[in-house]
Amino acid sequence: MPLEHHPLAREFPEYRQQLQALHATDAHFAQLAQHYENLDKRIYEVEDGRQAMDDLALHALKNERV
């Protein structure tokens, strides 16, 4: 299975404009979205083998991303 990043804009393309507007106008949303992007990046790095992590911890990160 190929590795993929899961940016919010790709996960919810029908809400792309709303996501951009929220990023620009809602600091709390922007903070949550940045946290999501950081989690996604970390998960990708683990799955790609660039960072070591046990399966339980990886699963916890994936649940947090959800």
C-alpha positions as CSV (number, residue, x, y, z in Angstrom):
1,M,0.0,0.0,0.0
2,P,1.5,3.4,-1.0
3,L,2.1,5.9,1.7
4,E,0.0,9.1,1.6
5,H,-0.3,12.3,3.5
6,H,-3.8,13.2,4.6
7,P,-4.0,17.0,4.5
8,L,-7.4,18.4,5.4
9,A,-7.9,20.0,2.0
10,R,-7.5,16.6,0.3
11,E,-9.6,14.7,2.9
12,F,-12.4,17.3,2.5
13,P,-12.1,18.8,-1.0
14,E,-15.7,20.0,-1.0
15,Y,-14.8,22.2,2.0
16,R,-11.5,23.7,0.6
17,Q,-12.8,27.3,0.6
18,Q,-14.3,27.0,4.0
19,L,-11.1,25.5,5.4
20,Q,-9.0,28.4,3.9
21,A,-11.4,30.9,5.4
22,L,-11.3,29.3,8.8
23,H,-7.5,29.2,8.7
24,A,-7.4,32.9,8.0
25,T,-10.1,34.0,10.5
26,D,-10.1,31.6,13.4
27,A,-6.9,31.2,15.4
28,H,-8.2,28.2,17.4
29,F,-9.1,26.4,14.2
30,A,-5.7,27.3,12.7
31,Q,-4.0,25.9,15.8
32,L,-6.0,22.6,15.6
33,A,-5.4,22.3,11.9
34,Q,-1.6,22.8,12.5
35,H,-1.7,20.1,15.2
36,Y,-3.4,17.8,12.7
37,E,-0.9,18.5,10.0
38,N,2.0,17.8,12.5
39,L,0.4,14.5,13.5
40,D,0.0,13.5,9.8
41,K,3.6,14.4,9.1
42,R,4.8,12.3,12.0
43,I,2.7,9.3,11.1
44,Y,4.0,9.5,7.5
45,E,7.6,9.5,8.7
46,V,7.0,6.5,11.0
47,E,5.2,4.6,8.2
48,D,8.0,5.5,5.8
49,G,10.6,4.1,8.2
50,R,12.3,7.5,8.9
51,Q,11.3,7.4,12.5
52,A,11.0,4.4,14.9
53,M,7.8,3.8,16.8
54,D,6.0,0.8,18.1
55,D,2.7,-0.2,16.7
56,L,0.7,0.7,19.7
57,A,2.1,4.3,19.8
58,L,1.5,4.6,16.0
59,H,-2.0,3.5,16.5
60,A,-2.5,6.1,19.2
61,L,-1.2,8.8,16.9
62,K,-3.6,7.7,14.2
63,N,-6.5,7.8,16.6
64,E,-5.5,11.3,17.7
65,R,-5.4,12.4,14.1
66,V,-8.9,11.2,13.6
